[in-house]
């Protein structure tokens, strides 16, 4: 009889804890994503392809590879077909922190060698 009582108390405690966790999980606010603010930064071009742009920061020498958003894909394809950005060209890229998609790229492509 004693083992059955302990088993029932343990089962009730588990059910109660589960119910409390479910209620607290529903009332908790969703996690806040990283800043969704668009950042504007200056870079130096390392390499350009028809799908992406590899750049490095001017101050810390960090390397980034940005793919093109659908809004600038045609423009970047036209720049690439005309010779594209060359190694060392300076560009400004607008992107969201933590993402590798460029929303706008501004800079003057140099003449290909």
Biopython code that builds the backbone (N, CA, C, O; Angstrom):
import numpy as np
from Bio.PDB.StructureBuilder import StructureBuilder

atoms = [
    (1, "UNK", "N", (0.814, -1.191, 0.000)),
    (1, "UNK", "CA", (0.000, 0.000, 0.000)),
    (1, "UNK", "C", (0.865, 1.265, 0.000)),
    (1, "UNK", "O", (0.540, 2.264, -0.642)),
    (2, "UNK", "N", (1.959, 1.190, 0.731)),
    (2, "UNK", "CA", (2.835, 2.355, 0.845)),
    (2, "UNK", "C", (3.482, 2.691, -0.494)),
    (2, "UNK", "O", (3.604, 3.870, -0.825)),
    (3, "UNK", "N", (3.902, 1.691, -1.277)),
    (3, "UNK", "CA", (4.529, 1.923, -2.581)),
    (3, "UNK", "C", (3.539, 2.555, -3.549)),
    (3, "UNK", "O", (3.923, 3.408, -4.349)),
    (4, "UNK", "N", (2.276, 2.153, -3.492)),
    (4, "UNK", "CA", (1.263, 2.727, -4.375)),
    (4, "UNK", "C", (1.045, 4.200, -4.037)),
    (4, "UNK", "O", (0.862, 5.022, -4.935)),
    (5, "UNK", "N", (1.063, 4.529, -2.770)),
    (5, "UNK", "CA", (0.875, 5.914, -2.348)),
    (5, "UNK", "C", (2.027, 6.781, -2.838)),
    (5, "UNK", "O", (1.806, 7.876, -3.354)),
    (6, "UNK", "N", (3.233, 6.304, -2.681)),
    (6, "UNK", "CA", (4.400, 7.054, -3.155)),
    (6, "UNK", "C", (4.370, 7.223, -4.676)),
    (6, "UNK", "O", (4.715, 8.289, -5.185)),
    (7, "UNK", "N", (3.972, 6.207, -5.384)),
    (7, "UNK", "CA", (3.899, 6.270, -6.839)),
    (7, "UNK", "C", (2.854, 7.290, -7.275)),
    (7, "UNK", "O", (3.093, 8.051, -8.213)),
    (8, "UNK", "N", (1.685, 7.320, -6.603)),
    (8, "UNK", "CA", (0.645, 8.282, -6.953)),
    (8, "UNK", "C", (1.080, 9.713, -6.658)),
    (8, "UNK", "O", (0.803, 10.614, -7.448)),
    (9, "UNK", "N", (1.759, 9.936, -5.532)),
    (9, "UNK", "CA", (2.238, 11.270, -5.185)),
    (9, "UNK", "C", (3.284, 11.731, -6.202)),
    (9, "UNK", "O", (3.272, 12.885, -6.631)),
    (10, "UNK", "N", (4.178, 10.836, -6.581)),
    (10, "UNK", "CA", (5.203, 11.167, -7.570)),
    (10, "UNK", "C", (4.571, 11.487, -8.927)),
    (10, "UNK", "O", (4.972, 12.452, -9.577)),
    (11, "UNK", "N", (3.601, 10.700, -9.357)),
    (11, "UNK", "CA", (2.921, 10.936, -10.627)),
    (11, "UNK", "C", (2.185, 12.277, -10.596)),
    (11, "UNK", "O", (2.214, 13.016, -11.580)),
    (12, "UNK", "N", (1.531, 12.596, -9.489)),
    (12, "UNK", "CA", (0.819, 13.867, -9.369)),
    (12, "UNK", "C", (1.795, 15.035, -9.424)),
    (12, "UNK", "O", (1.495, 16.060, -10.035)),
    (13, "UNK", "N", (2.959, 14.894, -8.793)),
    (13, "UNK", "CA", (3.963, 15.954, -8.808)),
    (13, "UNK", "C", (4.485, 16.188, -10.226)),
    (13, "UNK", "O", (4.683, 17.334, -10.632)),
    (14, "UNK", "N", (4.708, 15.119, -10.974)),
    (14, "UNK", "CA", (5.192, 15.230, -12.351)),
    (14, "UNK", "C", (4.155, 15.929, -13.217)),
    (14, "UNK", "O", (4.501, 16.798, -14.018)),
    (15, "UNK", "N", (2.897, 15.560, -13.065)),
    (15, "UNK", "CA", (1.828, 16.185, -13.856)),
    (15, "UNK", "C", (1.702, 17.662, -13.506)),
    (15, "UNK", "O", (1.530, 18.499, -14.392)),
    (16, "UNK", "N", (1.785, 17.982, -12.231)),
    (16, "UNK", "CA", (1.688, 19.370, -11.789)),
    (16, "UNK", "C", (2.843, 20.207, -12.339)),
    (16, "UNK", "O", (2.632, 21.326, -12.808)),
    (17, "UNK", "N", (4.051, 19.673, -12.283)),
    (17, "UNK", "CA", (5.220, 20.390, -12.831)),
    (17, "UNK", "C", (5.076, 20.605, -14.332)),
    (17, "UNK", "O", (5.383, 21.683, -14.839)),
    (18, "UNK", "N", (4.612, 19.590, -15.036)),
    (18, "UNK", "CA", (4.397, 19.712, -16.477)),
    (18, "UNK", "C", (3.373, 20.782, -16.809)),
    (18, "UNK", "O", (3.559, 21.558, -17.746)),
    (19, "UNK", "N", (2.301, 20.824, -16.049)),
    (19, "UNK", "CA", (1.265, 21.832, -16.282)),
    (19, "UNK", "C", (1.797, 23.235, -16.013)),
    (19, "UNK", "O", (1.511, 24.161, -16.772)),
    (20, "UNK", "N", (2.567, 23.401, -14.942)),
    (20, "UNK", "CA", (3.139, 24.714, -14.630)),
    (20, "UNK", "C", (4.123, 25.165, -15.702)),
    (20, "UNK", "O", (4.144, 26.341, -16.067)),
    (21, "UNK", "N", (4.932, 24.250, -16.205)),
    (21, "UNK", "CA", (5.880, 24.600, -17.261)),
    (21, "UNK", "C", (5.167, 24.997, -18.545)),
    (21, "UNK", "O", (5.595, 25.922, -19.236)),
    (22, "UNK", "N", (4.078, 24.300, -18.867)),
    (22, "UNK", "CA", (3.325, 24.621, -20.077)),
    (22, "UNK", "C", (2.700, 26.003, -19.974)),
    (22, "UNK", "O", (2.706, 26.754, -20.950)),
    (23, "UNK", "N", (2.164, 26.353, -18.817)),
    (23, "UNK", "CA", (1.546, 27.667, -18.623)),
    (23, "UNK", "C", (2.612, 28.764, -18.680)),
    (23, "UNK", "O", (2.387, 29.805, -19.297)),
    (24, "UNK", "N", (3.751, 28.550, -18.056)),
    (24, "UNK", "CA", (4.789, 29.584, -18.053)),
    (24, "UNK", "C", (5.409, 29.749, -19.438)),
    (24, "UNK", "O", (5.819, 30.852, -19.800)),
    (25, "UNK", "N", (5.482, 28.682, -20.206)),
    (25, "UNK", "CA", (6.038, 28.779, -21.552)),
    (25, "UNK", "C", (5.111, 29.568, -22.467)),
    (25, "UNK", "O", (5.580, 30.273, -23.360)),
    (26, "UNK", "N", (3.806, 29.459, -22.258)),
    (26, "UNK", "CA", (2.860, 30.196, -23.092)),
    (26, "UNK", "C", (2.861, 31.683, -22.765)),
    (26, "UNK", "O", (2.645, 32.508, -23.652)),
    (27, "UNK", "N", (3.098, 32.033, -21.520)),
    (27, "UNK", "CA", (3.031, 33.434, -21.132)),
    (27, "UNK", "C", (4.364, 34.161, -21.299)),
    (27, "UNK", "O", (4.410, 35.385, -21.171)),
    (28, "UNK", "N", (5.439, 33.446, -21.580)),
    (28, "UNK", "CA", (6.747, 34.080, -21.741)),
    (28, "UNK", "C", (6.793, 34.818, -23.075)),
    (28, "UNK", "O", (6.267, 34.318, -24.070)),
    (29, "UNK", "N", (7.410, 35.994, -23.115)),
    (29, "UNK", "CA", (7.518, 36.722, -24.382)),
    (29, "UNK", "C", (8.476, 35.997, -25.321)),
    (29, "UNK", "O", (9.396, 35.318, -24.866)),
    (30, "UNK", "N", (8.267, 36.137, -26.619)),
    (30, "UNK", "CA", (9.169, 35.471, -27.564)),
    (30, "UNK", "C", (10.562, 36.075, -27.460)),
    (30, "UNK", "O", (10.710, 37.233, -27.068)),
    (31, "UNK", "N", (11.581, 35.301, -27.807)),
    (31, "UNK", "CA", (12.943, 35.842, -27.741)),
    (31, "UNK", "C", (13.096, 37.004, -28.717)),
    (31, "UNK", "O", (12.548, 36.977, -29.819)),
    (32, "UNK", "N", (13.837, 38.009, -28.308)),
    (32, "UNK", "CA", (14.047, 39.194, -29.134)),
    (32, "UNK", "C", (15.153, 38.885, -30.135)),
    (32, "UNK", "O", (16.260, 38.526, -29.734)),
    (33, "UNK", "N", (14.870, 39.020, -31.450)),
    (33, "UNK", "CA", (15.913, 38.759, -32.440)),
    (33, "UNK", "C", (16.989, 39.821, -32.384)),
    (33, "UNK", "O", (16.803, 40.888, -31.799)),
    (34, "UNK", "N", (18.132, 39.511, -33.008)),
    (34, "UNK", "CA", (19.193, 40.501, -33.070)),
    (34, "UNK", "C", (18.675, 41.721, -33.813)),
    (34, "UNK", "O", (17.652, 41.663, -34.495)),
    (35, "UNK", "N", (19.366, 42.780, -33.677)),
    (35, "UNK", "CA", (18.934, 44.050, -34.264)),
    (35, "UNK", "C", (18.572, 43.864, -35.739)),
    (35, "UNK", "O", (19.379, 43.378, -36.531)),
    (36, "UNK", "N", (17.371, 44.250, -36.085)),
    (36, "UNK", "CA", (16.923, 44.146, -37.465)),
    (36, "UNK", "C", (17.169, 45.453, -38.221)),
    (36, "UNK", "O", (16.678, 45.639, -39.335)),
    (37, "UNK", "N", (17.921, 46.338, -37.612)),
    (37, "UNK", "CA", (18.252, 47.603, -38.236)),
    (37, "UNK", "C", (19.260, 47.375, -39.356)),
    (37, "UNK", "O", (20.199, 46.592, -39.208)),
    (38, "UNK", "N", (19.061, 48.051, -40.453)),
    (38, "UNK", "CA", (19.979, 47.911, -41.579)),
    (38, "UNK", "C", (21.226, 48.744, -41.302)),
    (38, "UNK", "O", (21.145, 49.917, -40.936)),
    (39, "UNK", "N", (22.373, 48.113, -41.486)),
    (39, "UNK", "CA", (23.671, 48.728, -41.214)),
    (39, "UNK", "C", (24.316, 49.120, -42.533)),
    (39, "UNK", "O", (24.225, 48.400, -43.527)),
    (40, "UNK", "N", (24.964, 50.265, -42.521)),
    (40, "UNK", "CA", (25.718, 50.744, -43.685)),
    (40, "UNK", "C", (27.191, 50.698, -43.307)),
    (40, "UNK", "O", (27.601, 51.307, -42.318)),
    (41, "UNK", "N", (27.997, 49.969, -44.099)),
    (41, "UNK", "CA", (29.415, 49.836, -43.773)),
    (41, "UNK", "C", (30.259, 49.915, -45.042)),
    (41, "UNK", "O", (29.814, 49.555, -46.132)),
    (42, "UNK", "N", (31.480, 50.394, -44.869)),
    (42, "UNK", "CA", (32.428, 50.511, -45.987)),
    (42, "UNK", "C", (33.331, 49.287, -46.016)),
    (42, "UNK", "O", (33.782, 48.794, -44.982)),
    (43, "UNK", "N", (33.581, 48.812, -47.233)),
    (43, "UNK", "CA", (34.411, 47.616, -47.419)),
    (43, "UNK", "C", (35.315, 47.798, -48.622)),
    (43, "UNK", "O", (35.153, 48.720, -49.422)),
    (44, "UNK", "N", (36.273, 46.889, -48.725)),
    (44, "UNK", "CA", (37.158, 46.790, -49.884)),
    (44, "UNK", "C", (36.861, 45.452, -50.559)),
    (44, "UNK", "O", (36.789, 44.422, -49.889)),
    (45, "UNK", "N", (36.692, 45.462, -51.861)),
    (45, "UNK", "CA", (36.325, 44.256, -52.600)),
    (45, "UNK", "C", (37.508, 43.301, -52.672)),
    (45, "UNK", "O", (38.637, 43.700, -52.960)),
    (46, "UNK", "N", (37.225, 42.038, -52.404)),
    (46, "UNK", "CA", (38.212, 40.981, -52.588)),
    (46, "UNK", "C", (37.924, 40.262, -53.894)),
    (46, "UNK", "O", (38.828, 40.048, -54.701)),
    (47, "UNK", "N", (36.650, 39.881, -54.107)),
    (47, "UNK", "CA", (36.280, 39.174, -55.324)),
    (47, "UNK", "C", (34.780, 39.334, -55.556)),
    (47, "UNK", "O", (33.996, 39.375, -54.608)),
    (48, "UNK", "N", (34.395, 39.424, -56.820)),
    (48, "UNK", "CA", (32.974, 39.514, -57.173)),
    (48, "UNK", "C", (32.617, 38.354, -58.079)),
    (48, "UNK", "O", (33.366, 38.015, -58.995)),
    (49, "UNK", "N", (31.470, 37.748, -57.819)),
    (49, "UNK", "CA", (30.920, 36.742, -58.723)),
    (49, "UNK", "C", (29.498, 37.160, -59.072)),
    (49, "UNK", "O", (28.991, 38.150, -58.545)),
    (50, "UNK", "N", (28.861, 36.412, -59.955)),
    (50, "UNK", "CA", (27.508, 36.791, -60.341)),
    (50, "UNK", "C", (26.494, 36.533, -59.232)),
    (50, "UNK", "O", (25.366, 37.018, -59.313)),
    (51, "UNK", "N", (26.873, 35.773, -58.188)),
    (51, "UNK", "CA", (25.968, 35.461, -57.082)),
    (51, "UNK", "C", (26.303, 36.181, -55.789)),
    (51, "UNK", "O", (25.429, 36.364, -54.943)),
    (52, "UNK", "N", (27.562, 36.596, -55.620)),
    (52, "UNK", "CA", (27.967, 37.150, -54.330)),
    (52, "UNK", "C", (29.138, 38.113, -54.487)),
    (52, "UNK", "O", (29.765, 38.226, -55.541)),
    (53, "UNK", "N", (29.395, 38.802, -53.372)),
    (53, "UNK", "CA", (30.492, 39.764, -53.314)),
    (53, "UNK", "C", (31.298, 39.489, -52.058)),
    (53, "UNK", "O", (30.766, 39.552, -50.950)),
    (54, "UNK", "N", (32.584, 39.183, -52.225)),
    (54, "UNK", "CA", (33.464, 38.965, -51.078)),
    (54, "UNK", "C", (34.196, 40.270, -50.798)),
    (54, "UNK", "O", (34.809, 40.862, -51.686)),
    (55, "UNK", "N", (34.120, 40.703, -49.543)),
    (55, "UNK", "CA", (34.727, 41.968, -49.146)),
    (55, "UNK", "C", (35.462, 41.798, -47.830)),
    (55, "UNK", "O", (35.305, 40.794, -47.135)),
    (56, "UNK", "N", (36.274, 42.806, -47.500)),
    (56, "UNK", "CA", (36.902, 42.842, -46.176)),
    (56, "UNK", "C", (36.735, 44.247, -45.632)),
    (56, "UNK", "O", (36.720, 45.227, -46.378)),
    (57, "UNK", "N", (36.608, 44.324, -44.319)),
    (57, "UNK", "CA", (36.421, 45.625, -43.682)),
    (57, "UNK", "C", (37.707, 46.425, -43.780)),
    (57, "UNK", "O", (38.800, 45.864, -43.851)),
    (58, "UNK", "N", (37.566, 47.716, -43.783)),
    (58, "UNK", "CA", (38.730, 48.587, -43.937)),
    (58, "UNK", "C", (39.546, 48.696, -42.661)),
    (58, "UNK", "O", (40.755, 48.920, -42.721)),
    (59, "UNK", "N", (38.911, 48.543, -41.512)),
    (59, "UNK", "CA", (39.628, 48.754, -40.258)),
    (59, "UNK", "C", (40.088, 47.467, -39.580)),
    (59, "UNK", "O", (41.209, 47.419, -39.073)),
    (60, "UNK", "N", (39.265, 46.430, -39.554)),
    (60, "UNK", "CA", (39.624, 45.222, -38.801)),
    (60, "UNK", "C", (40.066, 44.060, -39.679)),
    (60, "UNK", "O", (40.504, 43.029, -39.167)),
    (61, "UNK", "N", (39.961, 44.209, -40.948)),
    (61, "UNK", "CA", (40.354, 43.155, -41.892)),
    (61, "UNK", "C", (39.538, 41.870, -41.739)),
    (61, "UNK", "O", (40.041, 40.772, -41.974)),
    (62, "UNK", "N", (38.277, 42.024, -41.344)),
    (62, "UNK", "CA", (37.366, 40.886, -41.316)),
    (62, "UNK", "C", (36.851, 40.650, -42.728)),
    (62, "UNK", "O", (36.633, 41.605, -43.474)),
    (63, "UNK", "N", (36.655, 39.400, -43.102)),
    (63, "UNK", "CA", (36.148, 39.056, -44.421)),
    (63, "UNK", "C", (34.675, 38.699, -44.325)),
    (63, "UNK", "O", (34.243, 38.041, -43.379)),
    (64, "UNK", "N", (33.901, 39.144, -45.325)),
    (64, "UNK", "CA", (32.478, 38.855, -45.407)),
    (64, "UNK", "C", (32.154, 38.436, -46.833)),
    (64, "UNK", "O", (32.806, 38.879, -47.778)),
    (65, "UNK", "N", (31.153, 37.589, -46.986)),
    (65, "UNK", "CA", (30.629, 37.242, -48.292)),
    (65, "UNK", "C", (29.147, 37.559, -48.277)),
    (65, "UNK", "O", (28.385, 36.967, -47.513)),
    (66, "UNK", "N", (28.740, 38.492, -49.121)),
    (66, "UNK", "CA", (27.348, 38.905, -49.194)),
    (66, "UNK", "C", (26.717, 38.357, -50.462)),
    (66, "UNK", "O", (27.284, 38.473, -51.549)),
    (67, "UNK", "N", (25.541, 37.761, -50.319)),
    (67, "UNK", "CA", (24.731, 37.424, -51.483)),
    (67, "UNK", "C", (23.838, 38.620, -51.757)),
    (67, "UNK", "O", (23.676, 39.490, -50.901)),
    (68, "UNK", "N", (23.262, 38.665, -52.945)),
    (68, "UNK", "CA", (22.459, 39.813, -53.344)),
    (68, "UNK", "C", (20.987, 39.569, -53.028)),
    (68, "UNK", "O", (20.468, 38.475, -53.251)),
    (69, "UNK", "N", (20.328, 40.584, -52.512)),
    (69, "UNK", "CA", (18.884, 40.486, -52.296)),
    (69, "UNK", "C", (18.205, 40.521, -53.663)),
    (69, "UNK", "O", (18.797, 40.993, -54.633)),
    (70, "UNK", "N", (16.970, 40.026, -53.748)),
    (70, "UNK", "CA", (16.281, 40.048, -55.051)),
    (70, "UNK", "C", (16.158, 41.452, -55.641)),
    (70, "UNK", "O", (16.095, 41.597, -56.862)),
    (71, "UNK", "N", (16.123, 42.481, -54.804)),
    (71, "UNK", "CA", (15.983, 43.848, -55.291)),
    (71, "UNK", "C", (17.195, 44.377, -56.032)),
    (71, "UNK", "O", (17.055, 45.277, -56.861)),
    (72, "UNK", "N", (18.380, 43.850, -55.762)),
    (72, "UNK", "CA", (19.590, 44.356, -56.431)),
    (72, "UNK", "C", (20.245, 43.311, -57.331)),
    (72, "UNK", "O", (21.284, 43.583, -57.932)),
    (73, "UNK", "N", (19.659, 42.132, -57.431)),
    (73, "UNK", "CA", (20.287, 41.041, -58.197)),
    (73, "UNK", "C", (20.504, 41.422, -59.658)),
    (73, "UNK", "O", (21.577, 41.166, -60.205)),
    (74, "UNK", "N", (19.497, 42.034, -60.304)),
    (74, "UNK", "CA", (19.645, 42.403, -61.721)),
    (74, "UNK", "C", (20.718, 43.478, -61.910)),
    (74, "UNK", "O", (21.504, 43.424, -62.856)),
    (75, "UNK", "N", (20.739, 44.454, -60.996)),
    (75, "UNK", "CA", (21.749, 45.522, -61.074)),
    (75, "UNK", "C", (23.152, 44.934, -60.934)),
    (75, "UNK", "O", (24.060, 45.305, -61.677)),
    (76, "UNK", "N", (23.328, 44.025, -59.990)),
    (76, "UNK", "CA", (24.648, 43.422, -59.771)),
    (76, "UNK", "C", (25.036, 42.532, -60.946)),
    (76, "UNK", "O", (26.218, 42.440, -61.279)),
    (77, "UNK", "N", (24.073, 41.880, -61.577)),
    (77, "UNK", "CA", (24.359, 41.060, -62.759)),
    (77, "UNK", "C", (24.850, 41.955, -63.890)),
    (77, "UNK", "O", (25.781, 41.589, -64.608)),
    (78, "UNK", "N", (24.237, 43.121, -64.056)),
    (78, "UNK", "CA", (24.682, 44.061, -65.098)),
    (78, "UNK", "C", (26.094, 44.576, -64.805)),
    (78, "UNK", "O", (26.913, 44.681, -65.718)),
    (79, "UNK", "N", (26.380, 44.893, -63.555)),
    (79, "UNK", "CA", (27.730, 45.331, -63.182)),
    (79, "UNK", "C", (28.735, 44.220, -63.444)),
    (79, "UNK", "O", (29.824, 44.477, -63.958)),
    (80, "UNK", "N", (28.379, 42.983, -63.093)),
    (80, "UNK", "CA", (29.268, 41.838, -63.308)),
    (80, "UNK", "C", (29.528, 41.644, -64.805)),
    (80, "UNK", "O", (30.666, 41.401, -65.207)),
    (81, "UNK", "N", (28.494, 41.750, -65.624)),
    (81, "UNK", "CA", (28.651, 41.577, -67.077)),
    (81, "UNK", "C", (29.523, 42.668, -67.687)),
    (81, "UNK", "O", (30.182, 42.437, -68.700)),
    (82, "UNK", "N", (29.536, 43.854, -67.081)),
    (82, "UNK", "CA", (30.348, 44.963, -67.595)),
    (82, "UNK", "C", (31.783, 44.924, -67.076)),
    (82, "UNK", "O", (32.563, 45.827, -67.378)),
    (83, "UNK", "N", (32.144, 43.918, -66.313)),
    (83, "UNK", "CA", (33.506, 43.803, -65.787)),
    (83, "UNK", "C", (33.537, 43.660, -64.286)),
    (83, "UNK", "O", (34.498, 43.121, -63.736)),
    (84, "UNK", "N", (32.503, 44.134, -63.608)),
    (84, "UNK", "CA", (32.375, 43.944, -62.171)),
    (84, "UNK", "C", (33.333, 44.765, -61.341)),
    (84, "UNK", "O", (34.156, 45.524, -61.853)),
    (85, "UNK", "N", (33.198, 44.584, -60.039)),
    (85, "UNK", "CA", (34.126, 45.214, -59.101)),
    (85, "UNK", "C", (35.423, 44.417, -59.109)),
    (85, "UNK", "O", (35.407, 43.188, -59.175)),
    (86, "UNK", "N", (36.535, 45.121, -59.042)),
    (86, "UNK", "CA", (37.849, 44.493, -59.053)),
    (86, "UNK", "C", (38.450, 44.531, -57.646)),
    (86, "UNK", "O", (37.982, 45.266, -56.777)),
    (87, "UNK", "N", (39.477, 43.739, -57.442)),
    (87, "UNK", "CA", (40.172, 43.680, -56.159)),
    (87, "UNK", "C", (40.615, 45.088, -55.744)),
    (87, "UNK", "O", (41.281, 45.791, -56.504)),
    (88, "UNK", "N", (40.237, 45.479, -54.535)),
    (88, "UNK", "CA", (40.645, 46.769, -54.011)),
    (88, "UNK", "C", (39.638, 47.891, -54.195)),
    (88, "UNK", "O", (39.802, 48.960, -53.606)),
    (89, "UNK", "N", (38.594, 47.678, -54.999)),
    (89, "UNK", "CA", (37.565, 48.712, -55.161)),
    (89, "UNK", "C", (36.878, 48.951, -53.820)),
    (89, "UNK", "O", (36.674, 48.016, -53.045)),
    (90, "UNK", "N", (36.529, 50.190, -53.553)),
    (90, "UNK", "CA", (35.836, 50.557, -52.314)),
    (90, "UNK", "C", (34.332, 50.551, -52.569)),
    (90, "UNK", "O", (33.864, 51.121, -53.555)),
    (91, "UNK", "N", (33.573, 49.906, -51.681)),
    (91, "UNK", "CA", (32.126, 49.845, -51.799)),
    (91, "UNK", "C", (31.488, 50.119, -50.445)),
    (91, "UNK", "O", (32.124, 49.981, -49.401)),
    (92, "UNK", "N", (30.225, 50.508, -50.484)),
    (92, "UNK", "CA", (29.410, 50.653, -49.283)),
    (92, "UNK", "C", (28.293, 49.624, -49.401)),
    (92, "UNK", "O", (27.621, 49.547, -50.430)),
    (93, "UNK", "N", (28.094, 48.829, -48.346)),
    (93, "UNK", "CA", (27.095, 47.761, -48.363)),
    (93, "UNK", "C", (26.103, 48.005, -47.237)),
    (93, "UNK", "O", (26.489, 48.297, -46.105)),
    (94, "UNK", "N", (24.821, 47.883, -47.563)),
    (94, "UNK", "CA", (23.746, 47.950, -46.573)),
    (94, "UNK", "C", (23.285, 46.522, -46.310)),
    (94, "UNK", "O", (22.921, 45.804, -47.241)),
    (95, "UNK", "N", (23.298, 46.105, -45.037)),
    (95, "UNK", "CA", (22.911, 44.739, -44.664)),
    (95, "UNK", "C", (22.398, 44.733, -43.230)),
    (95, "UNK", "O", (22.547, 45.720, -42.510)),
    (96, "UNK", "N", (21.792, 43.617, -42.814)),
    (96, "UNK", "CA", (21.326, 43.461, -41.435)),
    (96, "UNK", "C", (22.373, 42.684, -40.655)),
    (96, "UNK", "O", (22.960, 41.728, -41.162)),
    (97, "UNK", "N", (22.602, 43.106, -39.410)),
    (97, "UNK", "CA", (23.590, 42.442, -38.555)),
    (97, "UNK", "C", (23.243, 40.955, -38.406)),
    (97, "UNK", "O", (22.092, 40.593, -38.162)),
    (98, "UNK", "N", (24.242, 40.125, -38.555)),
    (98, "UNK", "CA", (24.047, 38.691, -38.406)),
    (98, "UNK", "C", (23.571, 37.999, -39.668)),
    (98, "UNK", "O", (23.396, 36.780, -39.668)),
    (99, "UNK", "N", (23.358, 38.734, -40.731)),
    (99, "UNK", "CA", (22.923, 38.146, -41.995)),
    (99, "UNK", "C", (23.958, 38.446, -43.070)),
    (99, "UNK", "O", (24.771, 39.359, -42.929)),
    (100, "UNK", "N", (23.919, 37.674, -44.133)),
    (100, "UNK", "CA", (24.895, 37.863, -45.202)),
    (100, "UNK", "C", (24.223, 38.252, -46.520)),
    (100, "UNK", "O", (24.712, 37.908, -47.596)),
    (101, "UNK", "N", (23.104, 38.967, -46.431)),
    (101, "UNK", "CA", (22.384, 39.413, -47.625)),
    (101, "UNK", "C", (22.533, 40.924, -47.740)),
    (101, "UNK", "O", (22.192, 41.663, -46.817)),
    (102, "UNK", "N", (23.041, 41.374, -48.876)),
    (102, "UNK", "CA", (23.212, 42.805, -49.125)),
    (102, "UNK", "C", (21.935, 43.357, -49.742)),
    (102, "UNK", "O", (21.421, 42.812, -50.719)),
    (103, "UNK", "N", (21.417, 44.458, -49.158)),
    (103, "UNK", "CA", (20.208, 45.083, -49.664)),
    (103, "UNK", "C", (20.517, 46.197, -50.655)),
    (103, "UNK", "O", (19.696, 46.527, -51.510)),
    (104, "UNK", "N", (21.705, 46.770, -50.530)),
    (104, "UNK", "CA", (22.136, 47.828, -51.438)),
    (104, "UNK", "C", (23.656, 47.836, -51.449)),
    (104, "UNK", "O", (24.295, 47.672, -50.410)),
    (105, "UNK", "N", (24.223, 48.026, -52.618)),
    (105, "UNK", "CA", (25.678, 48.118, -52.754)),
    (105, "UNK", "C", (25.964, 49.337, -53.620)),
    (105, "UNK", "O", (25.406, 49.498, -54.706)),
    (106, "UNK", "N", (26.850, 50.192, -53.111)),
    (106, "UNK", "CA", (27.182, 51.416, -53.827)),
    (106, "UNK", "C", (28.694, 51.513, -53.944)),
    (106, "UNK", "O", (29.416, 51.290, -52.972)),
    (107, "UNK", "N", (29.156, 51.839, -55.110)),
    (107, "UNK", "CA", (30.578, 51.992, -55.346)),
    (107, "UNK", "C", (30.838, 52.044, -56.839)),
    (107, "UNK", "O", (30.030, 51.575, -57.640)),
    (108, "UNK", "N", (31.965, 52.615, -57.200)),
    (108, "UNK", "CA", (32.297, 52.736, -58.614)),
    (108, "UNK", "C", (33.232, 51.588, -59.009)),
    (108, "UNK", "O", (34.344, 51.485, -58.491)),
    (109, "UNK", "N", (32.784, 50.730, -59.921)),
    (109, "UNK", "CA", (33.680, 49.663, -60.379)),
    (109, "UNK", "C", (34.833, 50.237, -61.196)),
    (109, "UNK", "O", (34.643, 51.126, -62.026)),
    (110, "UNK", "N", (36.030, 49.714, -60.946)),
    (110, "UNK", "CA", (37.179, 50.155, -61.737)),
    (110, "UNK", "C", (37.195, 49.386, -63.054)),
    (110, "UNK", "O", (36.485, 48.396, -63.229)),
    (111, "UNK", "N", (38.008, 49.862, -63.953)),
    (111, "UNK", "CA", (38.131, 49.204, -65.261)),
    (111, "UNK", "C", (38.849, 47.865, -65.095)),
    (111, "UNK", "O", (39.873, 47.797, -64.415)),
    (112, "UNK", "N", (38.326, 46.796, -65.709)),
    (112, "UNK", "CA", (39.017, 45.505, -65.604)),
    (112, "UNK", "C", (40.347, 45.535, -66.352)),
    (112, "UNK", "O", (40.499, 46.245, -67.346)),
    (113, "UNK", "N", (41.304, 44.755, -65.861)),
    (113, "UNK", "CA", (42.633, 44.713, -66.488)),
    (113, "UNK", "C", (42.628, 43.887, -67.732)),
    (113, "UNK", "O", (43.664, 43.746, -68.384)),
]
sb = StructureBuilder()
sb.init_structure("model")
sb.init_model(0)
sb.init_chain("A")
sb.init_seg("    ")
for serial, (resi, resn, name, xyz) in enumerate(atoms, 1):
    if name == "N":
        sb.init_residue(resn, " ", resi, " ")
    sb.init_atom(name, np.array(xyz, "f"), 0.0, 1.0, " ", f" {name:<3s}", serial, name[0])
structure = sb.get_structure()
